Amino acid sequence: MLKFFLVGWVCIGTGLDKQCVRMGSEVIHSSYEECNEYYQLLRSDLSDIKDTDLNFTCVQAGVLEDVL
């Protein structure tokens, strides 16, 4: 069974004050589609926070070490 995780960046602020953190989710998804739906929900929930950028992708657990 394949497992998928969200990995990516969260950036807060603008200009020289912008700070980014590499993050990975603890939530395990059984398909790419389920993982992507979770990301879309997460992104819509956080879209109203000012000066915040999210850039995540769903990655298969087997290649997770290569991405991080």
ABEGO torsion letter per residue (X at the ends): XBBBBBBEBBBBEBEAABBBBBBBBABBBABAAAAAAAAAAAAAAAAABBGBBBBBBBBBAAAAAAAX
